[in-house]
Amino acid sequence: MTKSYKILLSAFSGLLLALAWPGIGGFSPLLFIAFVPILFVENSIFRSEKGSTYGITFLSFMLFNGLSAYWLYMVSEGIETKLLVYLFAVLLNSSLMALVFHFFHYTRKKIGSKEGYIGLVLYWVAFEYLHFHWELTWPWMTLGNGFANTVHWVQWYEYTGVFGGSIWILLVNITIYKILDKAINDQISIKENRLKISSFILILLVPIFCSMYIYSNYEEKKDPVTITIIQPNVDPYFEKYGLGFEEQLDSMLFLVSADQLSASDYLIAPETALTEDIWENDLERSITIPRIKKIIADHPQLNFVSGLTSYYLFEESEERSATARQFSNNTRWYDAYNAAIQINNTENIEFYHKSKLVQGVEKMPFASFLKPLESLALDLGGTIGSLGSQEEAEVFTSHNGKIKIAPVICYESIYGEYVGEYVKAGANLIFIITNDGWWGDGPGYAQHLAYARLRAIETRRSIARSANTGISCFIDQRGEYIQSAGWWTAETLHTELNSNDTLTFYTKHGDYLGRIASFTAIILLLYSMAISIYDRKKPA
């Protein structure tokens, strides 16, 4: 295979992956063939016993990441910041994906082809699992997310989570590649290759048939909760931090009708919708909270859930957090949070501090080493620098104690296992509050919206999603949209969602596939290295 042909095939794989991805091409069946061209490239290098797979596969994955995540460049910042955000995410992710193929090729050379292809699945899932848990976490491009708009194919995510989808994609690609390789390079006829063809049909269709069966037979338990979502549509660049907090509060509440207030158990506003500086240990000074309390006094059944930037003032003798910052004009310290708040007719006002912070925007990665650079964090309005957070998911309880909700904030909604922690803590419903307007009218907000559908399937929880500029929506327990708002419109949505208290297998066990793959991948890689060392030391 010539070098130019390798480049062409590599680029074709990257293009197929992008065309399959939600918000880009959106034709998810392409995921089943997207790796086939790059597998032929790897096999050519394997047979020639010359060269490395890293550079050629990096090209493929750079195209995939670059095309699917180009919306990162759409943030309204200077050209240097745009390039830094976009290129860092794309180059890092592409490098890690290419490294997976390098390990696969290495294992194949040192142990054998069968072990190599098993290694490809293990190494890939281990890489994706790593991306959920390390300092540079960015699981946005997890392969299983590619079925976010094909939910009738992946109802079994309630057992496997998105890693089940990643494994499925890789197995189908490997099987198709092996069939084609036998036909093209070994001249084996379809009749002689019928065992592999039968395997391909089973691997492809059995999960789809199982999913369709689950989909058609799943029935929600009737336990309705009435919810109103506010989509205020406040421009995050030119209005949100320019208008007064009372003016924004008035505009937001004006969208809600008296009938909606009277009929609703919950009223939801998006991420950072409350723009007053609210100090958690000095709530008496707040102007916003009494305003909300007055509405609730007239509608005592109502629970109000909203996003805000909140602050906590440390006592002088109190131990400070790693993210604490000092006032410029005195010696006191405080923390800032991207938070959620619940207000109802009880005296208890509940706060939740976002745990999964966006790297480079809300958190400086490797803070112990890079804390002096946190002033360079991307400025998306509000508080700049590393925010405070909490370690564990926490639920809000309704005024009557009957309903518990998960206050999932923005980026947290792409972490399936973490969302499951809310459900294990008792959440009957999932509320996602977000502000996706920073990235403009590109595929970013569409992808973020689609991924929420997978959380509904994994947990079998209905979802109410309040997004500042859109798209707000209601999602049922099968991952289907019930109602949705437009993009960049000010409106409200109102409906009933069924709550649920049953725990799925995935909720109970989390990303067990990722853990198994990671452990096994390490053993396989170490064994490959041991064989390599042994071969070098073996007498000629």
N, C-alpha and C positions, 0 to 999 in steps of 0.2 A: 504494500500500500504506500503510495507516494505521500510526501509531506503535505502537499496541497490538498490531497484527498482527506487526509487525517484532519486537517484544519476545517475543511468543509463539513465533515461528519460531526466534529465536535461542536461547531457553531449551530448545526442543525438540531442537535440535542438541546442546546440552550434555548433555541427558538421554540421548540416544541414544549418545553417546560413552561416558558413564559405564556405561550398561547393557551396552555391548559389552566393557568392560574386565575383565581377569582379577581375580577376587576380589570384584567388585561385582555386575554382572549376568552377566558371563562369556559373553554370546552374541555372539561375534566377528563373525558376518555383518552385524550392525548397523553395523559400521565402514564398510561399503560404501555406506551411505545417510546416515550421520550428518552429513556436510557439506552435503547437498542443501538443507535448509531455510535455512541461513545463506548459501548461494550465491544463493538467491532474494532474500534481504534485501539482499545486496550489489548484485544486479542492479537492484533497485528504486531504491536510492540512486544507482547509475550512470545510470539512465535519467532520473531527476529532476534530475540534475546539482546536487543540493543535499545538504549534510550530509556527515558523516564516517562511515566504517565502524567507527572505533576503539571507540567506546563500546558500540555494540550487539553487536559481536563479543566484546568483553571480557566481557560478560554470559554469553555462551555458554561461553567457555573457563573462566570462573570456576566455573560450574556443573560442568563436566567435571573440572577439577582439584580443586575442593572436595569433590565426591562421591567421586572415585576415590582421593584421598589423605587422607581424613578420619582415617585411622589415625595420622597425624602428631600429632593432638591427644590420642592415647591414652597418651602417655608420662606416667608418674607423677611429674609435677612440679607446681609451683604454677601457678595459672591464668594468670599473666602469661607464664611460660615456654611453656606450652601454646599460648597465642594467638600469641606471637612466632614459634615454630617453624612452626605451621600456616599462619598468615596470610602470613608472609614467603614461604614456598614457593609457596602458592597464588596470591598476588597477583603475584609475579614471573613465574611461568610463564604466567599468564593474560595479563599485559601483553605478554610477548614473542610469544605466539601471536596476540594482537590486532594487534600491530605487523606481523606477517607479512601479515595480511589488509589492513592499511593499505597496505603496499607493493604488494600485488597490485592493489588498487583504483587506486592511483596510476599504476601502469604501464599498466593497462587504459585509464585516461582519457587518458594522454599519448601512448601508442603505438597501442593497439588491443586488441580483445578477445582475439584469438588469442595475442598476446604476453603479455597479462595472465594468461591461464590457464596458459601455460607458466611465467610468473613465479611463480604460486602454488606450483607444484611445486618450483621452484628455491629460492624464498625459504623454504619450509617445511623442506626438507631441509637448507638452509644453517643455519637456526635450530637444528635438532636437532643438527647437527654441532658448532655453537658450544657447545651444552650439554654436549658430551663433553669440551671442552677449556679452557673459561675458568675463572676463579676461583670463580664461583658455579655450578659444574657440578652438574647434576641431570637426567640423561637418563632418569629413571624413566618419564616419560610419552611417550617416543618412540613414535610411532604403530605402528611395526613390532612393538613389544612386545605389541601387542594380540592377536597370534596365538600367544602363548606356550602356550596350552592347546589349540591347533588345529594341532599340529605336522605332521600329515599334509598340510596345505595349503602349508607353507612349507619343504619340504626343500631348495628352491633357495637358501635362506639360506647354504648352503655356498659360493655364488658371490657373493651380494650383501650378506649381513649384513642387519640389521634395516632399513637404509635402503631396501632393495628392497621391503620390506613397506610402508613409508611411501609410497613412490612409487605402488605398486599401489593402495593405499587412495584416494589423491588422484585418480588417473586414473579409477578406477571412479566415484567421486563426481561428477567433472566431466562424465563421459560421460552418466551418468544425469540429471544436472541439465540438460544441453543437450537431451536427448531430451524431457524434461518441459517445458522452457521453449518449445521449438518447438511442442509440442502445445497448451500452455495459452495462450501469448501470441501465437504466430504462426499458430495454428489449422492446423498441418501434421499430416496424418493419419499413422497408423503406416506405411501403405504408402509414403508419400512420404519417410518418415524411416527407411526400412529400412537405409540405409548406416550411420547412427549406431547403430541397434539392433544391426546386425551387429558393429560395432566394440565395442560394450558387451559382447556375448556373448564375443567373442574376448579382450578385456582381462580379463574376469572369469574365464573358464573355462580358457584356455590355461595360466596359471600353476598352477591347481589340478590339471589333468591331468598336467602335467610333474612336479609334486610327487608325485602319487600314483604315477607311474611310477618315480621315483627311490626312493620309500619302499618299494614292493613289490619292487624289484630290488636294494636295498642289502643286502649281506651283510658282516658283520664278519669280519675275519680272526681266526682262532682263535689267540689268544695270551693265555691266562688268567692273571690275577693275583688272588690270594685276599685279600680285604679284610674287616676288621671295623670297623664304625662304632660309636662310643659316643655315645649321647644321654643325658647325665647328668641333665638337667632340674633344674638349680640355679636357683632364683628369683633373677633378676638384681638385684632390689631388696633383698630381705630375707635372702638367704643368701650370695650370692656374695662379698660383701665384709664379711660378718659372721662367717662360719665360718672356722676356721683352715685354712691351705692343705693341711696334712697330712690333716685330716679330709675335705676335699673330694677329695683325691687317692685316699684309701682308698675313699670312696663310689663314685667313678668306676670304679676298677679292679675293685671288687667285682662290677660288672655283667658283666664279661667272664669267660666260662667258660674252664677249662683247655683244653678241646677247641678253642675258638676261637683261643686263643693258639698252640696247637701247629700249627694248620692255616693260619694267616694269614701272608701276606707283609707286610701293612700293618695297623697298628692306628691309627685316626684318632680324635682328640678335637677338640671344637669350639674356636671362637674364645675366647681368654683362659681356657681350661680349667685351665691351670696358674696358680695365683694367688700362688705364692711370688714375692718380688721377686728376679728372677734378673738378675745383672749379667754381661753378655756377656764382659767382660774380667776377670772373677773367678769363673769357673764352679766353682772348687774349693770355694767357700763354699756352693754349692747343696746342699740336702737332697733336692730333688725328683729331680734328674738321677741320682744314684746309685740311687735307688729304681727308676727306669725301667731303668737299666743292669742291675740285678739280675734283673729280669724277662727282659730280652733275653739275659742269660747263660744262662738256662734254655731260651730259645727263640731261638737265634742267627740264624734266618732272618728274624726280625721287624724291621721298620722302624716306629718310633713317630713319628707326626706329630701335632702339637698346636698350638693357639694359646696365647699367653701375652702378658703385658705385660712386656717386657724393658727393661733399662737399660744405658747405656754411660757410663762415667766418662771424661771427657776429661783427658788429661795437661795440666799447667799450661802447657806449651809448645806444645800441639797446637791447630790451628785449630778453632774451634768452629762448629757448624752454626747456621743461622738460628733453629732451634727450641730451641737449648740453653737450659737453665734453671739457675739458681744455687741451691746449697744455702742455706737460710736461716741456717745457723749457721757457715758458713765460705766461703772464696773459690773453692772448686772448682765446676765446672760438669758437668752431665750431660744426656743426652738420654733420653727415654722413647719406646717404640715399641709399637704394636699389631703383634705379630710372630707368626711361625710358627717352629717348631723341629722338626728331625728328629734323632732319636737312634737309632743302630743299633750293631752290634757292632764298628764301626770307631772309631778315636779321633776322627774328625772329627765335630763337632756343628755342624749347619748352621742358620743363621738367615736368615729373610726378613723384611724390614720392610715393612708395608703401604704401598703407594704411593698408591692412590686413597682419600684420607682423607675422612671425612664432614664437610662444611662445617658450622661452628657447633658441632660435637661434638668432633671430633678435630683440627680445623684452623680457624684464624681466616682467612677470605678477605681478600685484599689485606693480607697480614701487615705489609708495610712501613709501611702507613698505620694499621692497626687493631691492631697488637700490644699497645698499652696496654689494649685491651678484651678480650683473650683470656681473662681471668678470668671473663668472662660466658658462656663456652662452656657449652653444655648439659651438666649433670652426669649422666652415665649410669654412675656408679661408677668406681672405679679412678682413673687419672690424669686430671686436668682440665687443659685448655689445649692448645695446638698440639703435636701429637706429631711426632717425627722420622719420616722416611720415606726410601725409596730411589727412584731415578728409574726403574730398569729392572726388568722382570720377571726372576725368577730361579728356577731349578728345583732340586729336591732329587734326588740320585742314590741309588739303593738300595745296600745294603751290598756287593752283588756287581757293581754297575755296569751291570746289565742294564736297569733301569727308571728313568725320570726322571718325576717328577710335578710338576704345577703347584700350589703352595700358595696358592690364591686365597683371600683373606680378605674375607668379608662383602660389602661394597658394591662391591668390585672386580668381582664376578661380573656386574654389569650393563654392563660396558664390553667389548663384543665385540672390538674391535681390540686392547685391552690383553691380554685373555685369549689372543688369538692370538699375542701376543709370547712368552708362556710356551711355546706350542707350537712356535714358530719356534726357541726356545732348546733344543728337544729333548724337551719333555714328551710322554710317551706316554699319560698319564692326567691328569685334572683332579680335584683335591681342593678342595672348597669348605668352608671352616670358618667358621661364623657363629654369632651369638647374636641371634636375632630376638625374644627375650622382652621387650625393652624396650618394645615397642609393643603388648603385650597381644594378646588373642584377637580380632584384627581382620583386615582384608584385607591388611595390610602384609606379614606373613610369607608369606601365600599368593601374593602377587605376586612377592616375592623368590624363592620356590621355583620358580614357573613360568618366570621369566626364565632360570633355569639350563638349562632344556630347550633354549633357543635357542643357548646356548653349545655344547652337545653337537652340534647340527646344523652350526653354523658351522665348527667345528673337526674334526668327526667323531672326537671323543674321548669315551670313557666317563667318567662323573662319579660320584664318591663325595662325598656332601654330609653333613657332620656339623654339626648345629644343636643348640645347647644345650637348648632347650625344644621343638624341632621346627620344621619337619619335616625329619628326616634321611631320606636316600634314596639309592638307586642309580639312575642314568639311563644308558640305552644310547646308542649312537652315532646313533640316529635320534631321540633326544629323548624316548623312552618310559620311563616308570617301570618298574623291575624289582622293587624292593622299596621300601617306605616305612614310616616309623614314624608314631606318632600325634602329636598336639599335646599338649604339657605332660605327657609320660610319660617315665619313665626306662627305657631299653631299649637293646639292641644290635641291629645288623643284620649279617648275614654272607653274603657271596656271592663269586662270581668275576666279574671284569670283564675284557673283552678290551682289551689295550693296542693302540695304533696308532701308526705312524710316518709315515703319508702326510699330506702337507700339502694342504689344500683351496685352491681359488682365493682364497677370502676370506681365509684365513690368510696367504697369500703377499702379498696386496695390501691387506688391511685395509679401511678405510672410504673407498675410492676414490670411491664415489658421492657421499659427503659432500664430499670435496675438489673434485670436478668441479662439483657443484651450487653450492658456495660461491663458487668462482671465477667461474662463469657468472652467478650472481645479482648479484655486485658489478658486473659489466660491464653487465648489463641495467638495474640500478637507476641507475647513472651515466648510461647512455644516456637513460633516462626523464627524469632531471633535466636533462640537456643539452637535450632536446627542449622541456622546460618553460621553460627559460631562453630558448631561441631564440624560442619562441612569444610570450613576454612582450615581447621586444625587437623582434619583427617589426612593421612599420608596419601600422596598422589599414586 
